[in-house]
Amino acid sequence: MGGLYLLAVAGTAAKQSELVYVWDQATPEAKAIIVCLIFFSIIAWSTMFYKAAQMRRARKLNYYFDQEYHAQKKVLEMFDRKLQVDGCPLYMVYQAGCVALDARLRGPGGERSKQQISLKNMEHVKRAMENVVAQESLKLESGLILLAIAVSGAPFIGLLGTVWGVMSTFAGIAQQGSATMAAMAPGVSAALITTVAGLLVAIPSMFSYNWLVHNLRVFTVGLDNFAQELVSKMETEFLADD
């Protein structure tokens, strides 16, 4: 067991020494690109965790609100109880629809005197909910552009560093007049590390971006379906017959 542990430690040290050697051989331009990619990586991972937590919280709140919504008998029951569910997308759609409906049920004195509204007024209520659906979708979508930039931009930044490093290596070899492997290998390996760094940023960002976009589509469809269901219930209770 002790021998295996020593071999593992020696292998880890060798890997670390390789990375240190490649870093030492890298040009200042390559080092600057690697630092830039590290900065991109921090932003990308921060965005991944934040958006995942945001969608998880929204999904949890939507679940509890949906249970409460389907337990009520009248559309405006929760609205009249002044229920507050901050951060819940379904609640924001429900609140917008109820506020618009309540305003059209009230008379000049401010009391809720009407029992029905016209089709034109119901269309206004529907549009108010559609606006909130769009706004909530944009809230959930905000920040995904950072991951899209990391996916598309990081590999090209890494490739730029590689091409630049290879160009510098060949230029140095041409000036020295010797094209031996010992002269080429350090510069080429140092140049390739920028491509590796770019891919290490882009690959996790790609998987995370696709997962988040899928969840965003699910959320958007859920909000649209809820808005349609809410409009249908409001029409059943409050739409005047022509």
BELRA-V584410 format. One record per backbone hydrogen bond with DSSP energy under -0.5 kcal/mol. CO is the residue of the C=O (numbers start at 1). NH is the residue of the N-H. E is the energy in kcal/mol with one decimal. If there is no record, write none. Layout:
CO:NH:E / CO:NH:E
This chain:
1:5:-2.1 / 2:6:-2.1 / 3:7:-2.2 / 4:8:-2.3 / 5:9:-2.5 / 6:10:-2.6 / 7:11:-2.6 / 8:12:-2.4 / 9:13:-2.5 / 10:14:-2.1 / 11:15:-2.3 / 12:16:-2.5 / 13:17:-2.5 / 14:18:-2.1 / 15:19:-2.0 / 16:20:-2.4 / 17:21:-2.4 / 18:22:-2.7 / 19:23:-2.5 / 20:24:-2.3 / 21:25:-1.9 / 22:26:-1.1 / 27:31:-2.4 / 28:32:-2.1 / 29:33:-2.1 / 30:34:-2.5 / 31:35:-2.4 / 32:36:-2.1 / 33:37:-2.4 / 34:38:-2.3 / 35:39:-2.0 / 36:40:-2.2 / 37:41:-2.5 / 38:42:-2.2 / 39:43:-2.0 / 40:44:-2.7 / 41:45:-2.8 / 42:46:-2.2 / 43:47:-2.4 / 44:48:-2.5 / 45:49:-2.3 / 46:50:-2.3 / 47:51:-2.8 / 48:52:-2.3 / 49:53:-2.3 / 50:54:-2.5 / 51:55:-2.6 / 52:56:-2.1 / 53:57:-2.4 / 54:58:-2.4 / 55:59:-2.5 / 56:60:-2.1 / 57:61:-2.6 / 58:62:-2.5 / 59:63:-1.9 / 60:64:-1.9 / 61:65:-2.6 / 62:66:-2.6 / 63:67:-1.9 / 64:68:-1.9 / 65:69:-2.9 / 66:70:-2.2 / 67:71:-0.6 / 68:72:-0.7 / 69:72:-1.0 / 74:77:-1.2 / 76:80:-2.6 / 77:81:-1.3 / 78:83:-1.9 / 79:82:-1.2 / 85:88:-1.6 / 87:89:-0.6 / 88:92:-1.9 / 89:93:-1.8 / 90:94:-2.6 / 91:95:-3.3 / 92:96:-2.0 / 93:97:-2.2 / 94:98:-2.6 / 95:99:-2.6 / 96:100:-2.0 / 97:101:-2.3 / 98:102:-3.1 / 99:103:-2.0 / 100:104:-1.0 / 101:105:-1.0 / 102:105:-0.6 / 102:106:-0.9 / 105:113:-0.6 / 105:114:-2.6 / 107:110:-1.6 / 111:107:-3.1 / 111:113:-1.6 / 117:240:-2.9 / 118:122:-2.0 / 119:123:-1.7 / 120:124:-1.4 / 121:125:-1.8 / 122:126:-2.4 / 123:127:-2.4 / 124:128:-2.0 / 125:129:-1.8 / 126:130:-2.1 / 127:131:-2.3 / 128:132:-1.5 / 129:133:-2.4 / 130:134:-2.1 / 131:135:-2.2 / 132:136:-2.9 / 133:137:-2.0 / 134:138:-2.1 / 135:139:-2.0 / 136:140:-2.0 / 137:141:-1.7 / 138:142:-1.6 / 141:144:-2.0 / 143:146:-1.2 / 143:147:-0.8 / 144:148:-2.2 / 145:149:-2.3 / 146:150:-2.0 / 147:151:-2.6 / 148:152:-2.2 / 149:153:-3.1 / 150:154:-1.5 / 153:157:-2.2 / 154:158:-2.6 / 155:159:-2.5 / 156:160:-2.3 / 157:161:-1.9 / 158:162:-2.0 / 159:163:-2.9 / 160:164:-2.5 / 161:165:-2.5 / 162:166:-2.8 / 163:167:-2.5 / 164:168:-2.3 / 165:169:-2.4 / 166:170:-2.6 / 167:171:-2.2 / 168:172:-2.4 / 169:173:-2.3 / 170:174:-2.4 / 171:175:-1.8 / 172:176:-2.1 / 173:177:-2.6 / 173:178:-0.8 / 180:184:-1.7 / 181:185:-3.0 / 182:186:-0.6 / 184:188:-2.4 / 185:189:-2.7 / 186:190:-2.1 / 187:191:-1.7 / 188:192:-2.3 / 189:193:-1.1 / 191:194:-1.0 / 191:195:-0.6 / 192:196:-1.9 / 193:197:-2.3 / 194:198:-2.3 / 195:199:-2.4 / 196:200:-2.2 / 197:201:-1.2 / 198:202:-2.3 / 199:203:-2.7 / 200:204:-0.5 / 201:205:-1.2 / 202:206:-2.4 / 203:207:-2.0 / 204:208:-2.4 / 205:209:-2.7 / 206:210:-2.3 / 207:211:-2.0 / 208:212:-2.6 / 209:213:-2.6 / 210:214:-2.0 / 211:215:-2.1 / 212:216:-2.4 / 213:217:-2.2 / 214:218:-2.0 / 215:219:-2.4 / 216:220:-2.7 / 217:221:-2.5 / 218:222:-2.2 / 219:223:-2.6 / 220:224:-2.5 / 221:225:-2.6 / 222:226:-2.3 / 223:227:-2.5 / 224:228:-2.3 / 225:229:-2.4 / 226:230:-2.7 / 227:231:-2.5 / 228:232:-2.2 / 229:233:-2.0 / 230:234:-2.5 / 231:235:-2.6 / 232:236:-2.0 / 233:237:-1.9 / 234:238:-3.1 / 234:239:-0.5 / 235:239:-1.4 / 238:117:-2.9
